[in-house]
Amino acid sequence: MINFNVPLFLGKEKEYIKEAIEKNQKLCGDGPFTKKCNKWMEENFDVSKVLLTTSCTHALEMAAILADIHPGDEVIAPSYTFVSTVNAFVLRGAKIVFVDIRPDTLNIDEKLIEDAITEKTKVIIPVHYAGVACEMDKIMDIAKKYHLIVIEDAAQGVMSTYKGKALGTIGDLGTYSFHETKNYTMGEGGALVISKKEYIERAEIIREKGTDRSKFFRGQVDKYSWVDVGSSYLPSELNAAYLYAQLEEARMINDNRLKTWLQYYNGLKNLEEKKLIDLPVIPDYCSHNAHMFYIKCKNLEERTSLINYLKGEGIYSAFHYVPLHSSEAGLKYGRFHGKDDYTTRESERLVRLPMYFGLETEKIKYIIDKIDNFYQINSI
Ligand SMILES: *Cc1c(COP(=O)(O)O)cnc(C)c1O
């Protein structure tokens, strides 16, 4: 069987976890490994502040609090995304205004955002699908013109860039995920990326249960107390230790995934030339992290039979997001602005192929051969 995903484990994670337990004797949050992870990201992604969190979902919840979302506010987001992108804002009473995606990158169509803005709009959330960047210059221009906050859901975008800038660091705030299905992992975990310095102090307070405990530890106040709303968004040192072993090897991991991605791309190109499938598009402004490799079939029916065929050949592939705007909660908490030209259509024909660090060349070749076979059988 070829699995769809295998959680990343290099070996050194164990050593670091042991160090956290035996040498540092620090298991709760914000110990040496959490600090190392934050600093590594701040330096490598060139951003003023990164705070490790318990998940990307929680980093988004922190972002919604920092953006001062109140009941009735509107938030613009794609419908083709994970529930957490919008749930964080719904929890604070926002209404989600869904906008269609671009058929090439499956990211929010930047040309449709301006028309969706009302007096109630407060935030735009670009989601960098598959680690491929949204058209950020355009989105930042619109945000500036209408005084909106941009929160990048860069859950899948760690180590990707837009015009040389790390994803997650372009908007006012950004969020990463280190869930086991992502390129770098700590089991469950994430990070809040803060580009706009004004948010740093309050972010630290929100993450520490609404207290100024971070300041206390730095010796800036002589006792800590409850100063704002908040929750417990800091992960255990054990998780941070696991992640740090991978951040240290981020370049090597990224190269390995890109190699897999390219082998798929080159191996499946002739099916695209024959107009049997569509392959991912990477715009010039983006360097990506090979978070995902997907192909697009003709339609839902063909996709279903491809997934079943591959399963019969021992290969696990997967479809992805079911559009949020037509889901039960989506209908209740949001509305779709404009026409759904691509969200539903593209989501129904997309299939993701196995992708993980260390996926062997022969296995990739086997998968490509089987997809070839499928189209030989089915295009007669
Ligand atoms: C994975 C993912 C999330 C959620 O990440 P968690 O760390 O599991 O909370 C949010 N948004 C997108 C786009 C994701 O891919």
Residues whose N, C-alpha, C, O or C-beta is under 5 A from the ligand:
A	BS01	LIG	S55 C56 T57 F82 S84 T85 D153 A155 Q156 S177 F178 H179 G189 G190
